[in-house]
Amino acid sequence: MLLHTGMKVATWNVNSIRARRQHVVDWLDAAQPDLLCLQELKVADSDFPFEEVRECGYEAEVFGQKTYNGVAILSRSPLSNVVRGLDDGDDDAQARLISADVEGVTVLSAYFPNGGEVGSDKFEYKLRWMQRLRQMLQARFDPKVDQVALCGDFNVAPQDDDIGRPSEWRASVLACDPVREALQDVASFGLTDVFRPFHPEGGVFSWWDYRGRGFERGNGLRIDHVYATQPLAERTIGAVVDREERRKKSPSDHAPVMVELE
């Protein structure tokens, strides 16, 4: 099921690197991605398993936070120009974004806010965070020239066929109109969903709620994404979700998403 040639870029919300440390090490050995963006580490930088990742052949840049959030980029090649956070002067303590350059590509590992409930303060924070992300992209990059990959748990299902049971989720913080419009605004900077062209019929999910046996019942959503600027999107030749990882003992509620570039 996994891809075998070219440059492989993956993203995975591990829902605690402490709990899923061995899962990540085993997956790196099996899947052999060139880049892996991680989200929801739930540990401070000092508790990230740098040595085990290094033994797998990867260097890591981490933006951690104790108990909550946390993002990282793992790479076989050297990473440079590392930026932690949105770097927009906002006094925001949540560790939700890290970016780095590798082989002419800028990779961003992003953990979008969940949003809690529609209309709540957390929901307003989610919309505001997405707006700040859009402004940061505009300030840092030229989408017609720069090769940029925005990878991560976006906490947004863009279309109804990205949801196993739309009647359950359509009005939620993961799929309601305001968050879809906010994601469209982010993408309007000049980003393309590079996964979608390889699964035009939809029905491919990356997250299943632990509650109610969501995975077994097919009650999933596609909320983990790789969006890219056109120069990079044109290089995409394949995309998969590794559902097998979700079948393992004590899995994350998310499965890895991987795209392959020429």
Phi and psi restraints in degrees (value plus and minus 20) as a CYANA .aco file:
   2 LEU   PHI     -98.7   -58.7
   2 LEU   PSI     139.3   179.3
   3 LEU   PHI    -102.9   -62.9
   3 LEU   PSI     137.2   177.2
   4 HIS   PHI    -143.9  -103.9
   4 HIS   PSI     -35.9     4.1
   5 THR   PHI    -152.9  -112.9
   5 THR   PSI     146.6   186.6
   6 GLY   PHI      58.5    98.5
   6 GLY   PSI    -191.9  -151.9
   7 MET   PHI    -108.3   -68.3
   7 MET   PSI     103.3   143.3
   8 LYS   PHI    -126.6   -86.6
   8 LYS   PSI     105.2   145.2
   9 VAL   PHI    -138.2   -98.2
   9 VAL   PSI     105.3   145.3
  10 ALA   PHI    -146.2  -106.2
  10 ALA   PSI     137.7   177.7
  11 THR   PHI    -158.7  -118.7
  11 THR   PSI     123.8   163.8
  12 TRP   PHI    -177.1  -137.1
  12 TRP   PSI     100.7   140.7
  13 ASN   PHI    -104.4   -64.4
  13 ASN   PSI      91.1   131.1
  14 VAL   PHI    -110.7   -70.7
  14 VAL   PSI     -28.2    11.8
  15 ASN   PHI      31.3    71.3
  15 ASN   PSI      36.5    76.5
  16 SER   PHI      80.1   120.1
  16 SER   PSI      85.7   125.7
  17 ILE   PHI     -89.0   -49.0
  17 ILE   PSI     -45.7    -5.7
  18 ARG   PHI     -85.1   -45.1
  18 ARG   PSI     -65.0   -25.0
  19 ALA   PHI     -96.6   -56.6
  19 ALA   PSI     -48.0    -8.0
  20 ARG   PHI    -133.2   -93.2
  20 ARG   PSI      -0.4    39.6
  21 ARG   PHI     -74.4   -34.4
  21 ARG   PSI     -70.1   -30.1
  22 GLN   PHI     -88.5   -48.5
  22 GLN   PSI     -54.4   -14.4
  23 HIS   PHI     -77.5   -37.5
  23 HIS   PSI     -64.4   -24.4
  24 VAL   PHI     -87.1   -47.1
  24 VAL   PSI     -65.8   -25.8
  25 VAL   PHI     -79.6   -39.6
  25 VAL   PSI     -66.5   -26.5
  26 ASP   PHI     -84.0   -44.0
  26 ASP   PSI     -58.7   -18.7
  27 TRP   PHI     -89.7   -49.7
  27 TRP   PSI     -58.8   -18.8
  28 LEU   PHI     -78.8   -38.8
  28 LEU   PSI     -64.3   -24.3
  29 ASP   PHI     -84.9   -44.9
  29 ASP   PSI     -58.1   -18.1
  30 ALA   PHI    -100.6   -60.6
  30 ALA   PSI     -65.0   -25.0
  31 ALA   PHI    -108.0   -68.0
  31 ALA   PSI     -49.2    -9.2
  32 GLN   PHI      34.7    74.7
  32 GLN   PSI      30.4    70.4
  33 PRO   PHI     -90.2   -50.2
  33 PRO   PSI     135.0   175.0
  34 ASP   PHI     -99.9   -59.9
  34 ASP   PSI     -52.9   -12.9
  35 LEU   PHI    -155.9  -115.9
  35 LEU   PSI     118.6   158.6
  36 LEU   PHI    -153.5  -113.5
  36 LEU   PSI      99.8   139.8
  37 CYS   PHI    -115.4   -75.4
  37 CYS   PSI     109.3   149.3
  38 LEU   PHI    -133.9   -93.9
  38 LEU   PSI     128.9   168.9
  39 GLN   PHI    -153.9  -113.9
  39 GLN   PSI     142.0   182.0
  40 GLU   PHI      35.9    75.9
  40 GLU   PSI      35.0    75.0
  41 LEU   PHI     -86.7   -46.7
  41 LEU   PSI     -58.6   -18.6
  42 LYS   PHI      42.1    82.1
  42 LYS   PSI       8.4    48.4
  43 VAL   PHI    -160.1  -120.1
  43 VAL   PSI     135.0   175.0
  44 ALA   PHI     -89.8   -49.8
  44 ALA   PSI     140.6   180.6
  45 ASP   PHI     -72.0   -32.0
  45 ASP   PSI     -60.7   -20.7
  46 SER   PHI     -85.8   -45.8
  46 SER   PSI     -37.8     2.2
  47 ASP   PHI    -120.5   -80.5
  47 ASP   PSI     -14.3    25.7
  48 PHE   PHI     -96.2   -56.2
  48 PHE   PSI     121.2   161.2
  49 PRO   PHI     -98.8   -58.8
  49 PRO   PSI      45.0    85.0
  50 PHE   PHI     -78.2   -38.2
  50 PHE   PSI     -63.7   -23.7
  51 GLU   PHI     -85.6   -45.6
  51 GLU   PSI     -62.4   -22.4
  52 GLU   PHI     -86.2   -46.2
  52 GLU   PSI     -57.8   -17.8
  53 VAL   PHI     -84.8   -44.8
  53 VAL   PSI     -61.4   -21.4
  54 ARG   PHI     -82.4   -42.4
  54 ARG   PSI     -58.9   -18.9
  55 GLU   PHI     -85.4   -45.4
  55 GLU   PSI     -43.5    -3.5
  56 CYS   PHI    -102.1   -62.1
  56 CYS   PSI     -28.1    11.9
  57 GLY   PHI      81.0   121.0
  57 GLY   PSI      -0.6    39.4
  58 TYR   PHI    -144.0  -104.0
  58 TYR   PSI     124.8   164.8
  59 GLU   PHI    -119.1   -79.1
  59 GLU   PSI     136.1   176.1
  60 ALA   PHI    -152.4  -112.4
  60 ALA   PSI     118.5   158.5
  61 GLU   PHI    -135.2   -95.2
  61 GLU   PSI     109.7   149.7
  62 VAL   PHI    -148.1  -108.1
  62 VAL   PSI     121.5   161.5
  63 PHE   PHI    -146.4  -106.4
  63 PHE   PSI      69.5   109.5
  64 GLY   PHI    -116.1   -76.1
  64 GLY   PSI     150.3   190.3
  65 GLN   PHI    -176.8  -136.8
  65 GLN   PSI     109.6   149.6
  66 LYS   PHI     -81.8   -41.8
  66 LYS   PSI     107.3   147.3
  67 THR   PHI      59.9    99.9
  67 THR   PSI     -56.0   -16.0
  68 TYR   PHI    -149.0  -109.0
  68 TYR   PSI     139.0   179.0
  69 ASN   PHI      34.2    74.2
  69 ASN   PSI    -166.3  -126.3
  70 GLY   PHI      75.9   115.9
  70 GLY   PSI     111.8   151.8
  71 VAL   PHI    -157.8  -117.8
  71 VAL   PSI     138.6   178.6
  72 ALA   PHI    -173.2  -133.2
  72 ALA   PSI     139.0   179.0
  73 ILE   PHI    -146.2  -106.2
  73 ILE   PSI     104.3   144.3
  74 LEU   PHI    -128.7   -88.7
  74 LEU   PSI     115.8   155.8
  75 SER   PHI    -166.0  -126.0
  75 SER   PSI     123.5   163.5
  76 ARG   PHI     -94.9   -54.9
  76 ARG   PSI     -49.1    -9.1
  77 SER   PHI    -122.2   -82.2
  77 SER   PSI     139.5   179.5
  78 PRO   PHI     -80.6   -40.6
  78 PRO   PSI     120.7   160.7
  79 LEU   PHI    -123.8   -83.8
  79 LEU   PSI     122.2   162.2
  80 SER   PHI    -158.9  -118.9
  80 SER   PSI     151.5   191.5
  81 ASN   PHI      31.1    71.1
  81 ASN   PSI      29.7    69.7
  82 VAL   PHI     -96.0   -56.0
  82 VAL   PSI     110.6   150.6
  83 VAL   PHI    -146.2  -106.2
  83 VAL   PSI     106.8   146.8
  84 ARG   PHI    -124.7   -84.7
  84 ARG   PSI     107.4   147.4
  85 GLY   PHI      65.9   105.9
  85 GLY   PSI     159.6   199.6
  86 LEU   PHI     -97.5   -57.5
  86 LEU   PSI     -36.2     3.8
  87 ASP   PHI      33.7    73.7
  87 ASP   PSI      23.1    63.1
  88 ASP   PHI    -136.0   -96.0
  88 ASP   PSI      -7.5    32.5
  89 GLY   PHI      63.8   103.8
  89 GLY   PSI     -24.7    15.3
  90 ASP   PHI     -96.1   -56.1
  90 ASP   PSI     116.5   156.5
  91 ASP   PHI    -101.4   -61.4
  91 ASP   PSI      59.3    99.3
  92 ASP   PHI    -141.8  -101.8
  92 ASP   PSI      95.3   135.3
  93 ALA   PHI    -106.3   -66.3
  93 ALA   PSI     -24.0    16.0
  94 GLN   PHI    -101.1   -61.1
  94 GLN   PSI     106.3   146.3
  95 ALA   PHI    -105.2   -65.2
  95 ALA   PSI      72.8   112.8
  96 ARG   PHI    -144.1  -104.1
  96 ARG   PSI     -24.5    15.5
  97 LEU   PHI    -170.5  -130.5
  97 LEU   PSI     115.0   155.0
  98 ILE   PHI    -161.0  -121.0
  98 ILE   PSI     121.7   161.7
  99 SER   PHI    -152.7  -112.7
  99 SER   PSI     135.0   175.0
 100 ALA   PHI    -178.4  -138.4
 100 ALA   PSI     137.1   177.1
 101 ASP   PHI    -119.3   -79.3
 101 ASP   PSI     119.7   159.7
 102 VAL   PHI    -171.2  -131.2
 102 VAL   PSI     101.5   141.5
 103 GLU   PHI      30.8    70.8
 103 GLU   PSI      26.3    66.3
 104 GLY   PHI      60.1   100.1
 104 GLY   PSI     -16.1    23.9
 105 VAL   PHI    -137.5   -97.5
 105 VAL   PSI     117.4   157.4
 106 THR   PHI    -117.4   -77.4
 106 THR   PSI     100.6   140.6
 107 VAL   PHI    -128.7   -88.7
 107 VAL   PSI     112.2   152.2
 108 LEU   PHI    -138.0   -98.0
 108 LEU   PSI     106.6   146.6
 109 SER   PHI    -121.2   -81.2
 109 SER   PSI      97.4   137.4
 110 ALA   PHI    -144.2  -104.2
 110 ALA   PSI     116.9   156.9
 111 TYR   PHI    -139.9   -99.9
 111 TYR   PSI      72.9   112.9
 112 PHE   PHI     -84.3   -44.3
 112 PHE   PSI     126.9   166.9
 113 PRO   PHI     -79.3   -39.3
 113 PRO   PSI     127.0   167.0
 114 ASN   PHI     -90.5   -50.5
 114 ASN   PSI     -67.9   -27.9
 115 GLY   PHI      86.1   126.1
 115 GLY   PSI     -28.2    11.8
 116 GLY   PHI      43.5    83.5
 116 GLY   PSI    -123.3   -83.3
 117 GLU   PHI    -147.7  -107.7
 117 GLU   PSI     126.9   166.9
 118 VAL   PHI     -77.4   -37.4
 118 VAL   PSI     110.2   150.2
 119 GLY   PHI      72.9   112.9
 119 GLY   PSI     -27.6    12.4
 120 SER   PHI    -103.2   -63.2
 120 SER   PSI     150.8   190.8
 121 ASP   PHI     -81.5   -41.5
 121 ASP   PSI     -57.2   -17.2
 122 LYS   PHI     -85.8   -45.8
 122 LYS   PSI     -54.2   -14.2
 123 PHE   PHI     -87.4   -47.4
 123 PHE   PSI     -62.7   -22.7
 124 GLU   PHI     -84.5   -44.5
 124 GLU   PSI     -57.1   -17.1
 125 TYR   PHI     -82.8   -42.8
 125 TYR   PSI     -60.3   -20.3
 126 LYS   PHI     -79.8   -39.8
 126 LYS   PSI     -68.9   -28.9
 127 LEU   PHI     -84.6   -44.6
 127 LEU   PSI     -59.7   -19.7
 128 ARG   PHI     -87.8   -47.8
 128 ARG   PSI     -59.5   -19.5
 129 TRP   PHI     -82.7   -42.7
 129 TRP   PSI     -61.2   -21.2
 130 MET   PHI     -86.0   -46.0
 130 MET   PSI     -56.3   -16.3
 131 GLN   PHI     -86.0   -46.0
 131 GLN   PSI     -60.7   -20.7
 132 ARG   PHI     -84.1   -44.1
 132 ARG   PSI     -59.0   -19.0
 133 LEU   PHI     -80.7   -40.7
 133 LEU   PSI     -63.7   -23.7
 134 ARG   PHI     -79.9   -39.9
 134 ARG   PSI     -63.2   -23.2
 135 GLN   PHI     -86.9   -46.9
 135 GLN   PSI     -57.5   -17.5
 136 MET   PHI     -84.2   -44.2
 136 MET   PSI     -64.8   -24.8
 137 LEU   PHI     -78.8   -38.8
 137 LEU   PSI     -64.2   -24.2
 138 GLN   PHI     -81.5   -41.5
 138 GLN   PSI     -57.9   -17.9
 139 ALA   PHI     -95.3   -55.3
 139 ALA   PSI     -50.3   -10.3
 140 ARG   PHI    -119.0   -79.0
 140 ARG   PSI     -46.7    -6.7
 141 PHE   PHI    -150.4  -110.4
 141 PHE   PSI     135.9   175.9
 142 ASP   PHI    -128.3   -88.3
 142 ASP   PSI      89.0   129.0
 143 PRO   PHI     -86.0   -46.0
 143 PRO   PSI     -38.0     2.0
 144 LYS   PHI    -105.4   -65.4
 144 LYS   PSI     -35.4     4.6
 145 VAL   PHI    -137.4   -97.4
 145 VAL   PSI     -66.4   -26.4
 146 ASP   PHI     -98.7   -58.7
 146 ASP   PSI     120.5   160.5
 147 GLN   PHI    -111.8   -71.8
 147 GLN   PSI      86.1   126.1
 148 VAL   PHI    -146.5  -106.5
 148 VAL   PSI     112.4   152.4
 149 ALA   PHI    -140.9  -100.9
 149 ALA   PSI      97.9   137.9
 150 LEU   PHI    -119.0   -79.0
 150 LEU   PSI      90.7   130.7
 151 CYS   PHI    -140.2  -100.2
 151 CYS   PSI     125.6   165.6
 152 GLY   PHI     131.2   171.2
 152 GLY   PSI    -190.8  -150.8
 153 ASP   PHI    -108.8   -68.8
 153 ASP   PSI      82.4   122.4
 154 PHE   PHI    -103.6   -63.6
 154 PHE   PSI     -34.1     5.9
 155 ASN   PHI      34.5    74.5
 155 ASN   PSI      14.9    54.9
 156 VAL   PHI    -162.8  -122.8
 156 VAL   PSI     107.9   147.9
 157 ALA   PHI    -115.5   -75.5
 157 ALA   PSI      90.7   130.7
 158 PRO   PHI     -86.1   -46.1
 158 PRO   PSI     -52.1   -12.1
 159 GLN   PHI    -154.8  -114.8
 159 GLN   PSI     142.5   182.5
 160 ASP   PHI     -82.9   -42.9
 160 ASP   PSI     -51.6   -11.6
 161 ASP   PHI    -100.6   -60.6
 161 ASP   PSI     -14.5    25.5
 162 ASP   PHI    -112.9   -72.9
 162 ASP   PSI      -8.4    31.6
 163 ILE   PHI    -150.1  -110.1
 163 ILE   PSI     110.4   150.4
 164 GLY   PHI     -86.1   -46.1
 164 GLY   PSI     -60.2   -20.2
 165 ARG   PHI    -152.2  -112.2
 165 ARG   PSI      63.3   103.3
 166 PRO   PHI     -75.1   -35.1
 166 PRO   PSI     -53.3   -13.3
 167 SER   PHI     -82.5   -42.5
 167 SER   PSI     -46.5    -6.5
 168 GLU   PHI    -103.8   -63.8
 168 GLU   PSI     -50.1   -10.1
 169 TRP   PHI    -136.0   -96.0
 169 TRP   PSI     -35.7     4.3
 170 ARG   PHI     -78.4   -38.4
 170 ARG   PSI     -53.9   -13.9
 171 ALA   PHI    -113.4   -73.4
 171 ALA   PSI     -15.7    24.3
 172 SER   PHI    -103.9   -63.9
 172 SER   PSI     154.6   194.6
 173 VAL   PHI     -86.6   -46.6
 173 VAL   PSI     -32.4     7.6
 174 LEU   PHI    -111.6   -71.6
 174 LEU   PSI     -31.5     8.5
 175 ALA   PHI    -170.1  -130.1
 175 ALA   PSI     -16.3    23.7
 176 CYS   PHI     -90.0   -50.0
 176 CYS   PSI     143.8   183.8
 177 ASP   PHI     -76.4   -36.4
 177 ASP   PSI     -64.6   -24.6
 178 PRO   PHI     -79.6   -39.6
 178 PRO   PSI     -58.5   -18.5
 179 VAL   PHI     -95.6   -55.6
 179 VAL   PSI     -53.7   -13.7
 180 ARG   PHI     -85.6   -45.6
 180 ARG   PSI     -59.6   -19.6
 181 GLU   PHI     -86.5   -46.5
 181 GLU   PSI     -57.2   -17.2
 182 ALA   PHI     -85.1   -45.1
 182 ALA   PSI     -59.4   -19.4
 183 LEU   PHI     -87.8   -47.8
 183 LEU   PSI     -59.2   -19.2
 184 GLN   PHI     -81.3   -41.3
 184 GLN   PSI     -55.8   -15.8
 185 ASP   PHI     -86.3   -46.3
 185 ASP   PSI     -61.7   -21.7
 186 VAL   PHI     -80.1   -40.1
 186 VAL   PSI     -66.8   -26.8
 187 ALA   PHI     -86.3   -46.3
 187 ALA   PSI     -48.1    -8.1
 188 SER   PHI     -85.8   -45.8
 188 SER   PSI     -34.2     5.8
 189 PHE   PHI     -76.8   -36.8
 189 PHE   PSI     -51.5   -11.5
 190 GLY   PHI     115.0   155.0
 190 GLY   PSI      15.2    55.2
 191 LEU   PHI    -133.2   -93.2
 191 LEU   PSI     125.6   165.6
 192 THR   PHI    -140.5  -100.5
 192 THR   PSI     119.3   159.3
 193 ASP   PHI     -93.0   -53.0
 193 ASP   PSI      80.9   120.9
 194 VAL   PHI    -100.4   -60.4
 194 VAL   PSI     -30.8     9.2
 195 PHE   PHI     -97.8   -57.8
 195 PHE   PSI     -60.3   -20.3
 196 ARG   PHI     -76.1   -36.1
 196 ARG   PSI     -63.2   -23.2
 197 PRO   PHI     -79.0   -39.0
 197 PRO   PSI     -42.6    -2.6
 198 PHE   PHI    -110.6   -70.6
 198 PHE   PSI     -26.2    13.8
 199 HIS   PHI    -160.6  -120.6
 199 HIS   PSI      41.1    81.1
 200 PRO   PHI     -84.4   -44.4
 200 PRO   PSI     -40.9    -0.9
 201 GLU   PHI    -104.4   -64.4
 201 GLU   PSI     -27.0    13.0
 202 GLY   PHI      54.7    94.7
 202 GLY   PSI    -178.0  -138.0
 203 GLY   PHI      54.5    94.5
 203 GLY   PSI      -6.6    33.4
 204 VAL   PHI    -131.9   -91.9
 204 VAL   PSI     101.9   141.9
 205 PHE   PHI    -136.6   -96.6
 205 PHE   PSI     137.5   177.5
 206 SER   PHI    -142.9  -102.9
 206 SER   PSI     -30.7     9.3
 207 TRP   PHI    -158.5  -118.5
 207 TRP   PSI     117.0   157.0
 208 TRP   PHI    -155.8  -115.8
 208 TRP   PSI     108.5   148.5
 209 ASP   PHI     -81.4   -41.4
 209 ASP   PSI     116.1   156.1
 210 TYR   PHI     -79.4   -39.4
 210 TYR   PSI     -56.2   -16.2
 211 ARG   PHI     -91.6   -51.6
 211 ARG   PSI     122.8   162.8
 212 GLY   PHI      48.1    88.1
 212 GLY   PSI       1.3    41.3
 213 ARG   PHI      31.2    71.2
 213 ARG   PSI      32.2    72.2
 214 GLY   PHI     -77.5   -37.5
 214 GLY   PSI     -60.2   -20.2
 215 PHE   PHI     -86.4   -46.4
 215 PHE   PSI     -67.2   -27.2
 216 GLU   PHI     -84.8   -44.8
 216 GLU   PSI     -50.4   -10.4
 217 ARG   PHI    -112.6   -72.6
 217 ARG   PSI     -20.0    20.0
 218 GLY   PHI      52.7    92.7
 218 GLY   PSI      -0.9    39.1
 219 ASN   PHI    -113.3   -73.3
 219 ASN   PSI      53.6    93.6
 220 GLY   PHI    -139.4   -99.4
 220 GLY   PSI     152.8   192.8
 221 LEU   PHI    -158.1  -118.1
 221 LEU   PSI     129.1   169.1
 222 ARG   PHI    -115.9   -75.9
 222 ARG   PSI      78.0   118.0
 223 ILE   PHI    -141.5  -101.5
 223 ILE   PSI     -22.2    17.8
 224 ASP   PHI    -124.1   -84.1
 224 ASP   PSI     107.8   147.8
 225 HIS   PHI    -157.9  -117.9
 225 HIS   PSI     140.7   180.7
 226 VAL   PHI    -146.2  -106.2
 226 VAL   PSI      94.2   134.2
 227 TYR   PHI    -130.9   -90.9
 227 TYR   PSI     122.3   162.3
 228 ALA   PHI    -161.6  -121.6
 228 ALA   PSI     132.2   172.2
 229 THR   PHI     -89.3   -49.3
 229 THR   PSI     140.6   180.6
 230 GLN   PHI     -76.7   -36.7
 230 GLN   PSI     -63.1   -23.1
 231 PRO   PHI     -78.2   -38.2
 231 PRO   PSI     -49.5    -9.5
 232 LEU   PHI    -109.9   -69.9
 232 LEU   PSI     -58.4   -18.4
 233 ALA   PHI     -78.5   -38.5
 233 ALA   PSI     -55.7   -15.7
 234 GLU   PHI     -86.4   -46.4
 234 GLU   PSI     -37.0     3.0
 235 ARG   PHI    -109.5   -69.5
 235 ARG   PSI     -26.0    14.0
 236 THR   PHI     -96.4   -56.4
 236 THR   PSI     108.3   148.3
 237 ILE   PHI    -144.0  -104.0
 237 ILE   PSI     -17.8    22.2
 238 GLY   PHI    -195.9  -155.9
 238 GLY   PSI     138.8   178.8
 239 ALA   PHI    -178.4  -138.4
 239 ALA   PSI     115.2   155.2
 240 VAL   PHI    -162.6  -122.6
 240 VAL   PSI     138.4   178.4
 241 VAL   PHI    -130.7   -90.7
 241 VAL   PSI     109.6   149.6
 242 ASP   PHI    -106.2   -66.2
 242 ASP   PSI      62.2   102.2
 243 ARG   PHI     -82.2   -42.2
 243 ARG   PSI     -47.3    -7.3
 244 GLU   PHI     -80.6   -40.6
 244 GLU   PSI     -50.7   -10.7
 245 GLU   PHI     -84.5   -44.5
 245 GLU   PSI     -49.3    -9.3
 246 ARG   PHI     -95.5   -55.5
 246 ARG   PSI     -37.0     3.0
 247 ARG   PHI    -104.3   -64.3
 247 ARG   PSI     -32.3     7.7
 248 LYS   PHI     -93.7   -53.7
 248 LYS   PSI     147.0   187.0
 249 LYS   PHI     -87.0   -47.0
 249 LYS   PSI     114.9   154.9
 250 SER   PHI      31.2    71.2
 250 SER   PSI      35.4    75.4
 251 PRO   PHI    -101.0   -61.0
 251 PRO   PSI     145.4   185.4
 252 SER   PHI     -86.0   -46.0
 252 SER   PSI     139.4   179.4
 253 ASP   PHI     -97.0   -57.0
 253 ASP   PSI     -27.3    12.7
 254 HIS   PHI    -128.4   -88.4
 254 HIS   PSI     131.0   171.0
 255 ALA   PHI    -126.4   -86.4
 255 ALA   PSI     132.3   172.3
 256 PRO   PHI     -84.8   -44.8
 256 PRO   PSI     121.4   161.4
 257 VAL   PHI    -132.9   -92.9
 257 VAL   PSI     111.6   151.6
 258 MET   PHI    -154.8  -114.8
 258 MET   PSI     116.5   156.5
 259 VAL   PHI    -139.3   -99.3
 259 VAL   PSI     132.6   172.6
 260 GLU   PHI    -136.9   -96.9
 260 GLU   PSI     114.5   154.5
 261 LEU   PHI    -131.7   -91.7
 261 LEU   PSI     129.4   169.4
